[in-house]
Amino acid sequence: MLRWIPAVLDFTSWVMYWAPSDGLGLFIVGYGLYGLTHEVKVEKVGEEFLVRVTCKKGQDVLVSILEAFEEMGLNVLQARVSCNYFLNIEAIVKAQDQGIDVREITQAVHKAIGKQDGEGTQIL
């Protein structure tokens, strides 16, 4: 069963996320004044994590996300990146520390995107 938890951040943006009851995934969508600003989805697959990100193109967004992975001790095993109207990233990462969970990775990626787009959106 999915649990929807909306959070209003201000009059022009909000974030909504849901988590399946098994706790293996977390999906976050952030909206701003001009529609979808970013989307982060992280799923645990065995000992690895599948990270999917869609966000507005911006200077150093990809670098910020990769730096967040590095700071958390995540090794990128495989990645696919495309950039047309939005930046799309699909990466398989493996944690050096087995104590890292889906929520921590999701928050780190969300924070890295927020640094670049100036939102500073906070996840509850």
VENVENGI-V917077 format. One record per residue. N is the residue number from 1. RES is the residue in three letters. PHI is phi as a letter, one per 20 degrees, with the letter a starting at -180 (* if undefined). Layout:
n:N res:RES phi:PHI
n:N res:RES phi:PHI
//
This chain:
n:1 res:MET phi:*
n:2 res:LEU phi:e
n:3 res:ARG phi:d
n:4 res:TRP phi:e
n:5 res:ILE phi:c
n:6 res:PRO phi:e
n:7 res:ALA phi:c
n:8 res:VAL phi:e
n:9 res:LEU phi:e
n:10 res:ASP phi:a
n:11 res:PHE phi:f
n:12 res:THR phi:d
n:13 res:SER phi:b
n:14 res:TRP phi:b
n:15 res:VAL phi:c
n:16 res:MET phi:c
n:17 res:TYR phi:b
n:18 res:TRP phi:c
n:19 res:ALA phi:c
n:20 res:PRO phi:f
n:21 res:SER phi:f
n:22 res:ASP phi:f
n:23 res:GLY phi:m
n:24 res:LEU phi:e
n:25 res:GLY phi:b
n:26 res:LEU phi:b
n:27 res:PHE phi:c
n:28 res:ILE phi:c
n:29 res:VAL phi:c
n:30 res:GLY phi:d
n:31 res:TYR phi:c
n:32 res:GLY phi:c
n:33 res:LEU phi:g
n:34 res:TYR phi:d
n:35 res:GLY phi:n
n:36 res:LEU phi:f
n:37 res:THR phi:d
n:38 res:HIS phi:a
n:39 res:GLU phi:b
n:40 res:VAL phi:c
n:41 res:LYS phi:c
n:42 res:VAL phi:c
n:43 res:GLU phi:c
n:44 res:LYS phi:e
n:45 res:VAL phi:c
n:46 res:GLY phi:m
n:47 res:GLU phi:e
n:48 res:GLU phi:d
n:49 res:PHE phi:c
n:50 res:LEU phi:e
n:51 res:VAL phi:d
n:52 res:ARG phi:d
n:53 res:VAL phi:c
n:54 res:THR phi:c
n:55 res:CYS phi:b
n:56 res:LYS phi:f
n:57 res:LYS phi:f
n:58 res:GLY phi:a
n:59 res:GLN phi:f
n:60 res:ASP phi:m
n:61 res:VAL phi:f
n:62 res:LEU phi:f
n:63 res:VAL phi:f
n:64 res:SER phi:f
n:65 res:ILE phi:f
n:66 res:LEU phi:f
n:67 res:GLU phi:f
n:68 res:ALA phi:f
n:69 res:PHE phi:g
n:70 res:GLU phi:f
n:71 res:GLU phi:f
n:72 res:MET phi:e
n:73 res:GLY phi:m
n:74 res:LEU phi:e
n:75 res:ASN phi:e
n:76 res:VAL phi:e
n:77 res:LEU phi:e
n:78 res:GLN phi:b
n:79 res:ALA phi:b
n:80 res:ARG phi:c
n:81 res:VAL phi:c
n:82 res:SER phi:c
n:83 res:CYS phi:b
n:84 res:ASN phi:d
n:85 res:TYR phi:e
n:86 res:PHE phi:c
n:87 res:LEU phi:e
n:88 res:ASN phi:d
n:89 res:ILE phi:c
n:90 res:GLU phi:c
n:91 res:ALA phi:c
n:92 res:ILE phi:d
n:93 res:VAL phi:c
n:94 res:LYS phi:c
n:95 res:ALA phi:e
n:96 res:GLN phi:f
n:97 res:ASP phi:d
n:98 res:GLN phi:f
n:99 res:GLY phi:e
n:100 res:ILE phi:f
n:101 res:ASP phi:d
n:102 res:VAL phi:g
n:103 res:ARG phi:f
n:104 res:GLU phi:f
n:105 res:ILE phi:f
n:106 res:THR phi:g
n:107 res:GLN phi:f
n:108 res:ALA phi:f
n:109 res:VAL phi:f
n:110 res:HIS phi:g
n:111 res:LYS phi:f
n:112 res:ALA phi:f
n:113 res:ILE phi:f
n:114 res:GLY phi:f
n:115 res:LYS phi:f
n:116 res:GLN phi:e
n:117 res:ASP phi:e
n:118 res:GLY phi:m
n:119 res:GLU phi:f
n:120 res:GLY phi:m
n:121 res:THR phi:f
n:122 res:GLN phi:d
n:123 res:ILE phi:e
n:124 res:LEU phi:f
//
